[in-house]
Amino acid sequence: MFPVLLILLGVMFLLDQFAPGWGIGKTWPVLLVVIGVLKLLDTTRPPRPPEGPRI
C-alpha cells in the first residue's frame, strides 16, 4: 500500500505544478479514499498460506 500512496502523493504535488489550485490543499481527501479502498481490497484477498520451515 505504501508505494501506491507515495505515487499518489507525488502525482498530487505534480498536479499542483501544472494546474494551480488542484494541489494537496484541495485533493487531500482523495488520499483518504484511496487508503480506504486499498484496505477494503486487502481484506477481500485470500490469506497467504503459511510458509513451512526452510531446509
Buried (B, 14 or more C-beta within 10 A) or exposed (E): EEEEEEEBBEEBEEBBEEEEEEBEEEBEEEBEEBBEEBEEEEEEEEEEEEEEEEE
